Amino acid sequence: MGQFDHPNIIRLEGVVTRSKPVMIVTEYMENGSLDSFLRKHDAQFTGIQLVGMLRGIASGMKYLSDMGYVHRDLAARNILVNSNLVCKVSDFGLSRVLEDDPEAAYTTRGGKIPIRWTAPEAIAYRKFTSSSDAWSYGIVLWEVMSYGERPYWEMSNQDVSNKSCGRGVPPAPPMDCPATLYQLMLDCWQKERNNRPKFEQIVSILDKLIRNPGTLKITANTTSRPANLLLDRSSSEVPVSVGSLSDWMDGMRTLPCKEAFSGVSYSSCDTLAKTSTEDLKKVGVTVVGSQKKIVSSLKSLDSTTKDGPVPV
């Protein structure tokens, strides 16, 4: 860590070795880890603020990549946030230096792997590169846009492994996620590692979004996904039929909400639209940001669809 010098990499101040426990001393980051910070401030930031955080993380990772390092544990929990919302990459416990060859890979024979953030080739063959870090960055991007949700929700690590290794589909876009950012996630999750963007390209993409904030107003179009009713608000085309409440809840940002709604009966979109924040509290949806987004989505659905049976 002592050789790193970048505004988006945590700065090492010193080490304590004369007493136990041995400690490292870093700069103070007032807001702590990014995942817990986002959960605490659910739905309180603008799109530009979130993109600014993401840009900082990508810039720090570009620096590490240019230095010939692979992080191997890039996740929102390992990003620290200061009082100015500057995000800095930290926790280099799993990081390793690569050879001069730009195609070099670090291969490990054992040890634990953070499955939910790890690229398929790293899971299958234990090969880590800057491209596997790019995959992890796509998961971090998803975490940021979902305000600190757990990637893949309640799925087991084995199911996540099967999913990420090409035997499933990518995670659905977080609620209200700009289409451009979801596309960037999908680019980072390309199964062929050479098809993933370099961190230099990611920084460039985010810079363009910051210069053209209007592009963030178009949300990811999820209407083509089976029975997913989180609508692209830029489009007037809305599916008339509804599959089931369970399918609808699968599209929500917080899957635990789906479990909270089990056993709740709805006979029509009109009934759905009358759901209030108090109703959501009663079934266990307690996060204010989630309550507002669910109610807003239901009202939008009611205003653009015809009443019809909604099986639970």
Contacts in CASP RR format, 6 or more apart in sequence:
PFRMAT RR
TARGET T0000
AUTHOR 0000-0000-0000
METHOD contacts of the structure
MODEL  1
MGQFDHPNIIRLEGVVTRSKPVMIVTEYMENGSLDSFLRKHDAQFTGIQL
VGMLRGIASGMKYLSDMGYVHRDLAARNILVNSNLVCKVSDFGLSRVLED
DPEAAYTTRGGKIPIRWTAPEAIAYRKFTSSSDAWSYGIVLWEVMSYGER
PYWEMSNQDVSNKSCGRGVPPAPPMDCPATLYQLMLDCWQKERNNRPKFE
QIVSILDKLIRNPGTLKITANTTSRPANLLLDRSSSEVPVSVGSLSDWMD
GMRTLPCKEAFSGVSYSSCDTLAKTSTEDLKKVGVTVVGSQKKIVSSLKS
LDSTTKDGPVPV
1 10 0 8 1.000
1 12 0 8 1.000
1 24 0 8 1.000
1 26 0 8 1.000
1 92 0 8 1.000
2 12 0 8 1.000
3 67 0 8 1.000
4 11 0 8 1.000
4 12 0 8 1.000
4 63 0 8 1.000
4 64 0 8 1.000
4 67 0 8 1.000
5 11 0 8 1.000
6 59 0 8 1.000
6 60 0 8 1.000
6 63 0 8 1.000
7 59 0 8 1.000
7 86 0 8 1.000
7 88 0 8 1.000
8 56 0 8 1.000
8 57 0 8 1.000
8 59 0 8 1.000
8 60 0 8 1.000
8 63 0 8 1.000
8 86 0 8 1.000
8 87 0 8 1.000
8 88 0 8 1.000
8 89 0 8 1.000
9 60 0 8 1.000
9 63 0 8 1.000
9 64 0 8 1.000
9 88 0 8 1.000
9 89 0 8 1.000
9 90 0 8 1.000
10 26 0 8 1.000
10 27 0 8 1.000
10 29 0 8 1.000
10 80 0 8 1.000
10 88 0 8 1.000
10 89 0 8 1.000
10 90 0 8 1.000
11 26 0 8 1.000
11 27 0 8 1.000
11 88 0 8 1.000
12 24 0 8 1.000
12 25 0 8 1.000
12 26 0 8 1.000
13 25 0 8 1.000
13 26 0 8 1.000
13 27 0 8 1.000
14 24 0 8 1.000
14 25 0 8 1.000
15 22 0 8 1.000
15 23 0 8 1.000
15 24 0 8 1.000
15 25 0 8 1.000
16 22 0 8 1.000
16 23 0 8 1.000
16 24 0 8 1.000
16 25 0 8 1.000
26 90 0 8 1.000
27 82 0 8 1.000
28 82 0 8 1.000
29 80 0 8 1.000
29 81 0 8 1.000
29 82 0 8 1.000
29 88 0 8 1.000
29 90 0 8 1.000
30 81 0 8 1.000
30 82 0 8 1.000
30 83 0 8 1.000
31 37 0 8 1.000
31 80 0 8 1.000
31 81 0 8 1.000
31 82 0 8 1.000
31 83 0 8 1.000
31 85 0 8 1.000
32 80 0 8 1.000
32 81 0 8 1.000
33 76 0 8 1.000
33 77 0 8 1.000
33 78 0 8 1.000
33 79 0 8 1.000
33 80 0 8 1.000
33 81 0 8 1.000
34 53 0 8 1.000
34 76 0 8 1.000
34 77 0 8 1.000
34 79 0 8 1.000
34 80 0 8 1.000
34 81 0 8 1.000
34 87 0 8 1.000
34 143 0 8 1.000
34 144 0 8 1.000
34 148 0 8 1.000
35 75 0 8 1.000
35 76 0 8 1.000
35 77 0 8 1.000
35 79 0 8 1.000
35 143 0 8 1.000
35 148 0 8 1.000
36 77 0 8 1.000
37 81 0 8 1.000
38 76 0 8 1.000
38 143 0 8 1.000
38 144 0 8 1.000
38 147 0 8 1.000
38 148 0 8 1.000
39 147 0 8 1.000
39 148 0 8 1.000
41 147 0 8 1.000
42 147 0 8 1.000
42 287 0 8 1.000
42 288 0 8 1.000
42 289 0 8 1.000
42 290 0 8 1.000
43 147 0 8 1.000
43 288 0 8 1.000
43 289 0 8 1.000
43 290 0 8 1.000
43 292 0 8 1.000
43 293 0 8 1.000
47 178 0 8 1.000
47 213 0 8 1.000
47 216 0 8 1.000
48 210 0 8 1.000
48 213 0 8 1.000
48 216 0 8 1.000
49 85 0 8 1.000
50 144 0 8 1.000
50 145 0 8 1.000
51 181 0 8 1.000
51 206 0 8 1.000
51 209 0 8 1.000
51 210 0 8 1.000
51 216 0 8 1.000
52 85 0 8 1.000
52 206 0 8 1.000
52 210 0 8 1.000
53 81 0 8 1.000
53 85 0 8 1.000
53 87 0 8 1.000
53 144 0 8 1.000
54 87 0 8 1.000
54 140 0 8 1.000
54 141 0 8 1.000
54 144 0 8 1.000
54 181 0 8 1.000
54 206 0 8 1.000
55 203 0 8 1.000
55 206 0 8 1.000
55 207 0 8 1.000
55 210 0 8 1.000
56 86 0 8 1.000
56 87 0 8 1.000
57 79 0 8 1.000
57 87 0 8 1.000
57 89 0 8 1.000
57 137 0 8 1.000
57 140 0 8 1.000
58 137 0 8 1.000
58 199 0 8 1.000
58 202 0 8 1.000
58 203 0 8 1.000
58 206 0 8 1.000
59 203 0 8 1.000
60 88 0 8 1.000
60 89 0 8 1.000
60 199 0 8 1.000
61 71 0 8 1.000
61 74 0 8 1.000
61 89 0 8 1.000
61 133 0 8 1.000
61 137 0 8 1.000
61 199 0 8 1.000
61 202 0 8 1.000
62 198 0 8 1.000
62 199 0 8 1.000
62 200 0 8 1.000
62 202 0 8 1.000
62 203 0 8 1.000
64 70 0 8 1.000
64 71 0 8 1.000
64 89 0 8 1.000
64 95 0 8 1.000
64 133 0 8 1.000
65 130 0 8 1.000
65 133 0 8 1.000
65 198 0 8 1.000
65 199 0 8 1.000
68 97 0 8 1.000
68 98 0 8 1.000
68 130 0 8 1.000
69 95 0 8 1.000
69 96 0 8 1.000
69 97 0 8 1.000
69 98 0 8 1.000
70 95 0 8 1.000
70 96 0 8 1.000
70 98 0 8 1.000
70 106 0 8 1.000
70 128 0 8 1.000
70 129 0 8 1.000
70 130 0 8 1.000
70 132 0 8 1.000
70 133 0 8 1.000
71 89 0 8 1.000
71 92 0 8 1.000
71 94 0 8 1.000
71 95 0 8 1.000
71 133 0 8 1.000
71 136 0 8 1.000
72 94 0 8 1.000
72 95 0 8 1.000
72 96 0 8 1.000
72 106 0 8 1.000
72 122 0 8 1.000
72 128 0 8 1.000
72 132 0 8 1.000
72 133 0 8 1.000
73 91 0 8 1.000
73 93 0 8 1.000
73 94 0 8 1.000
73 95 0 8 1.000
73 114 0 8 1.000
73 117 0 8 1.000
73 136 0 8 1.000
74 89 0 8 1.000
74 117 0 8 1.000
74 133 0 8 1.000
74 136 0 8 1.000
74 137 0 8 1.000
74 140 0 8 1.000
75 114 0 8 1.000
75 117 0 8 1.000
75 136 0 8 1.000
75 139 0 8 1.000
75 140 0 8 1.000
75 143 0 8 1.000
76 140 0 8 1.000
76 143 0 8 1.000
76 144 0 8 1.000
76 148 0 8 1.000
77 91 0 8 1.000
78 89 0 8 1.000
78 90 0 8 1.000
78 91 0 8 1.000
79 87 0 8 1.000
79 88 0 8 1.000
79 89 0 8 1.000
79 90 0 8 1.000
79 140 0 8 1.000
80 87 0 8 1.000
80 88 0 8 1.000
80 90 0 8 1.000
81 87 0 8 1.000
81 88 0 8 1.000
82 88 0 8 1.000
96 106 0 8 1.000
96 128 0 8 1.000
98 104 0 8 1.000
98 105 0 8 1.000
98 106 0 8 1.000
98 129 0 8 1.000
98 130 0 8 1.000
103 129 0 8 1.000
104 129 0 8 1.000
105 127 0 8 1.000
105 128 0 8 1.000
105 129 0 8 1.000
106 127 0 8 1.000
106 128 0 8 1.000
106 129 0 8 1.000
107 125 0 8 1.000
107 126 0 8 1.000
107 127 0 8 1.000
107 128 0 8 1.000
108 126 0 8 1.000
108 128 0 8 1.000
109 126 0 8 1.000
110 126 0 8 1.000
113 122 0 8 1.000
113 123 0 8 1.000
113 126 0 8 1.000
115 123 0 8 1.000
115 157 0 8 1.000
115 160 0 8 1.000
115 161 0 8 1.000
115 164 0 8 1.000
116 139 0 8 1.000
116 150 0 8 1.000
116 151 0 8 1.000
116 152 0 8 1.000
116 157 0 8 1.000
116 160 0 8 1.000
117 135 0 8 1.000
117 136 0 8 1.000
117 139 0 8 1.000
117 140 0 8 1.000
117 151 0 8 1.000
118 132 0 8 1.000
118 135 0 8 1.000
118 136 0 8 1.000
118 164 0 8 1.000
119 131 0 8 1.000
119 132 0 8 1.000
119 135 0 8 1.000
119 136 0 8 1.000
119 164 0 8 1.000
119 193 0 8 1.000
120 135 0 8 1.000
120 164 0 8 1.000
120 165 0 8 1.000
120 166 0 8 1.000
120 191 0 8 1.000
121 127 0 8 1.000
121 132 0 8 1.000
121 193 0 8 1.000
122 128 0 8 1.000
122 132 0 8 1.000
122 135 0 8 1.000
123 161 0 8 1.000
123 164 0 8 1.000
123 165 0 8 1.000
124 165 0 8 1.000
129 193 0 8 1.000
130 198 0 8 1.000
130 199 0 8 1.000
131 193 0 8 1.000
131 194 0 8 1.000
131 196 0 8 1.000
132 193 0 8 1.000
133 199 0 8 1.000
134 188 0 8 1.000
134 193 0 8 1.000
134 196 0 8 1.000
134 197 0 8 1.000
134 198 0 8 1.000
134 199 0 8 1.000
134 202 0 8 1.000
135 188 0 8 1.000
135 189 0 8 1.000
135 193 0 8 1.000
135 196 0 8 1.000
137 188 0 8 1.000
137 199 0 8 1.000
137 202 0 8 1.000
138 184 0 8 1.000
138 185 0 8 1.000
138 188 0 8 1.000
138 189 0 8 1.000
139 151 0 8 1.000
139 188 0 8 1.000
141 181 0 8 1.000
141 184 0 8 1.000
141 185 0 8 1.000
141 188 0 8 1.000
142 149 0 8 1.000
142 151 0 8 1.000
142 171 0 8 1.000
142 174 0 8 1.000
142 185 0 8 1.000
143 149 0 8 1.000
143 151 0 8 1.000
145 173 0 8 1.000
145 174 0 8 1.000
145 177 0 8 1.000
145 181 0 8 1.000
146 174 0 8 1.000
146 175 0 8 1.000
146 177 0 8 1.000
146 253 0 8 1.000
147 174 0 8 1.000
147 253 0 8 1.000
149 174 0 8 1.000
149 253 0 8 1.000
149 254 0 8 1.000
151 160 0 8 1.000
151 171 0 8 1.000
152 159 0 8 1.000
152 160 0 8 1.000
152 163 0 8 1.000
152 171 0 8 1.000
153 255 0 8 1.000
153 256 0 8 1.000
154 255 0 8 1.000
154 256 0 8 1.000
155 163 0 8 1.000
162 168 0 8 1.000
163 169 0 8 1.000
164 189 0 8 1.000
165 191 0 8 1.000
166 191 0 8 1.000
170 185 0 8 1.000
170 186 0 8 1.000
170 189 0 8 1.000
171 185 0 8 1.000
172 222 0 8 1.000
172 225 0 8 1.000
172 228 0 8 1.000
172 230 0 8 1.000
172 250 0 8 1.000
172 251 0 8 1.000
173 182 0 8 1.000
173 185 0 8 1.000
173 219 0 8 1.000
173 220 0 8 1.000
173 222 0 8 1.000
173 230 0 8 1.000
174 253 0 8 1.000
175 230 0 8 1.000
175 251 0 8 1.000
175 252 0 8 1.000
175 253 0 8 1.000
175 293 0 8 1.000
175 297 0 8 1.000
176 219 0 8 1.000
176 293 0 8 1.000
177 219 0 8 1.000
177 220 0 8 1.000
178 209 0 8 1.000
178 215 0 8 1.000
178 216 0 8 1.000
178 217 0 8 1.000
178 218 0 8 1.000
178 219 0 8 1.000
178 220 0 8 1.000
179 218 0 8 1.000
179 219 0 8 1.000
179 220 0 8 1.000
179 221 0 8 1.000
179 232 0 8 1.000
180 205 0 8 1.000
180 209 0 8 1.000
180 215 0 8 1.000
180 216 0 8 1.000
180 218 0 8 1.000
181 209 0 8 1.000
181 216 0 8 1.000
181 220 0 8 1.000
182 220 0 8 1.000
183 220 0 8 1.000
184 197 0 8 1.000
184 202 0 8 1.000
184 205 0 8 1.000
187 195 0 8 1.000
187 196 0 8 1.000
187 197 0 8 1.000
188 196 0 8 1.000
188 197 0 8 1.000
188 202 0 8 1.000
189 196 0 8 1.000
190 196 0 8 1.000
197 205 0 8 1.000
209 215 0 8 1.000
209 216 0 8 1.000
217 234 0 8 1.000
218 232 0 8 1.000
218 234 0 8 1.000
219 232 0 8 1.000
219 233 0 8 1.000
219 234 0 8 1.000
220 232 0 8 1.000
221 232 0 8 1.000
221 234 0 8 1.000
221 235 0 8 1.000
222 228 0 8 1.000
222 230 0 8 1.000
222 231 0 8 1.000
222 232 0 8 1.000
222 251 0 8 1.000
223 229 0 8 1.000
223 231 0 8 1.000
223 232 0 8 1.000
223 235 0 8 1.000
223 237 0 8 1.000
223 238 0 8 1.000
223 239 0 8 1.000
225 251 0 8 1.000
226 247 0 8 1.000
227 242 0 8 1.000
227 243 0 8 1.000
227 244 0 8 1.000
227 247 0 8 1.000
227 248 0 8 1.000
227 250 0 8 1.000
228 247 0 8 1.000
228 248 0 8 1.000
228 250 0 8 1.000
228 251 0 8 1.000
229 239 0 8 1.000
229 242 0 8 1.000
229 247 0 8 1.000
229 248 0 8 1.000
229 251 0 8 1.000
229 297 0 8 1.000
229 301 0 8 1.000
230 251 0 8 1.000
230 252 0 8 1.000
230 297 0 8 1.000
231 238 0 8 1.000
231 297 0 8 1.000
231 300 0 8 1.000
231 301 0 8 1.000
231 304 0 8 1.000
233 300 0 8 1.000
238 301 0 8 1.000
238 304 0 8 1.000
238 305 0 8 1.000
239 305 0 8 1.000
240 305 0 8 1.000
240 306 0 8 1.000
242 248 0 8 1.000
242 269 0 8 1.000
242 305 0 8 1.000
242 308 0 8 1.000
242 310 0 8 1.000
243 310 0 8 1.000
243 311 0 8 1.000
244 310 0 8 1.000
244 311 0 8 1.000
244 312 0 8 1.000
245 261 0 8 1.000
245 264 0 8 1.000
245 266 0 8 1.000
245 272 0 8 1.000
245 310 0 8 1.000
245 311 0 8 1.000
245 312 0 8 1.000
246 258 0 8 1.000
246 312 0 8 1.000
249 255 0 8 1.000
249 257 0 8 1.000
249 258 0 8 1.000
249 261 0 8 1.000
250 258 0 8 1.000
252 258 0 8 1.000
252 290 0 8 1.000
252 294 0 8 1.000
252 297 0 8 1.000
253 290 0 8 1.000
253 293 0 8 1.000
254 285 0 8 1.000
254 287 0 8 1.000
254 290 0 8 1.000
257 285 0 8 1.000
257 290 0 8 1.000
257 294 0 8 1.000
260 283 0 8 1.000
260 284 0 8 1.000
260 285 0 8 1.000
261 283 0 8 1.000
263 312 0 8 1.000
264 283 0 8 1.000
264 312 0 8 1.000
265 312 0 8 1.000
266 272 0 8 1.000
266 310 0 8 1.000
266 312 0 8 1.000
267 309 0 8 1.000
267 310 0 8 1.000
268 307 0 8 1.000
268 308 0 8 1.000
268 309 0 8 1.000
268 310 0 8 1.000
269 301 0 8 1.000
269 302 0 8 1.000
269 305 0 8 1.000
269 306 0 8 1.000
269 307 0 8 1.000
269 308 0 8 1.000
269 310 0 8 1.000
270 302 0 8 1.000
270 307 0 8 1.000
271 310 0 8 1.000
272 298 0 8 1.000
272 301 0 8 1.000
272 302 0 8 1.000
272 310 0 8 1.000
273 298 0 8 1.000
273 299 0 8 1.000
273 301 0 8 1.000
273 302 0 8 1.000
273 303 0 8 1.000
275 294 0 8 1.000
275 295 0 8 1.000
275 298 0 8 1.000
276 295 0 8 1.000
277 288 0 8 1.000
277 291 0 8 1.000
277 292 0 8 1.000
277 295 0 8 1.000
280 290 0 8 1.000
280 291 0 8 1.000
280 294 0 8 1.000
280 295 0 8 1.000
281 291 0 8 1.000
285 291 0 8 1.000
285 294 0 8 1.000
END
